[in-house]
Structures are given as structure tokens and as C-alpha cells.
Amino acid sequence: MAISINGRDVALPDDPRVSLADLLRDDLHLTGTKIGCNQGGCGACTVLLDGARVLSCLTLAVQAEGRRVTTIEGLAEADQLHPLQAAFIAQDGFQCGYCTPGQICAAEALLRELAEGLPSYVTADITAPAPLSAEEIRERMSGNLCRCGAHPGIVAAILQVAEERAA
């Protein structure tokens, strides 16, 4: 069986101990996925697995067998930036850019969670759809660290795209 990575089927590595991050970066040369702490604490390696965010440094490639992986390289359509990529630029949602791919992948999953009405820790009423708020976004993005301090721009970018999708 294979893994679908950005719409392309890729064979599983021979070694079952290979992390998804290492497969992406070392074998497939998809270097948009960054390895920050390599312990699951920073979120720089976040990718989408069947639309849900995962830390690729803690996910074995074999765990993605038969599933769909989307990296930052797979979000854009041809020469068109993904709306989150454009919003991060417009809202100054990055400085050094190292964490940005993981931030954008996590933000895409966050928007899906909100659209599905999934609550977070700060959602006041878990029986109602989760509200679109800066507090809700900060809570949902808390696993993705930005050491440069671009969090206000990141929140603004996610709010922008959420509002555009709601319109």
C-alpha cells in the first residue's frame, strides 16, 4: 500500500521506524515541513493527515498508509496561493518564516474544526457551534509556537480567512 502525499502516491519506506517528517524532508525533498524540536512541542512540523493536523515528527510514515497527507506544498493550487498563505502575507503573520508552514497547516485544520462545530477548551457552550473569536483561535493554535512573536498577525490572518469563508 502507499501514502497519498499532496495527491501523489508514495511507497512506504522500507524501515517502519521512519517518521513522516523524515520521509517528507529527506526522501521526498518536501522541505516546507520543518523540524523544530523533534519532540512534538513546537508544531513546526504540522501537516494534515486526512484533513486533521498531526505532528509529523511524532507520526511514523507507516501510520499514514492508505491515507492522505497534505503538506504546505500541497495547499496551493498551481500558481495561486492558498487563501491562508495570502492572508499570512497580508496580515504579517510571520517573521523568520520557520514555523509558518506548520502554522498554516494547523490553521487549515482549525478552520475545518470550526466549520464542523467542534468545541475547544475555551468554547463556553459545547452544545452550540464554536464561535469565531481571537480567543478561540489562540486556544486552537496553542500547539504551534512562533518564537518571533508573530502571533497577532497569525490570529488576524486566520480571522480574515474564516470571515471570507463565512461570507
Summary of the structure (lengths in Angstrom):
residues: 167
radius of gyration: 15.7
end to end distance: 40.4
largest distance: 46.9
contacts: 517
relative contact order: 0.16
helix: 38%
strand: 14%
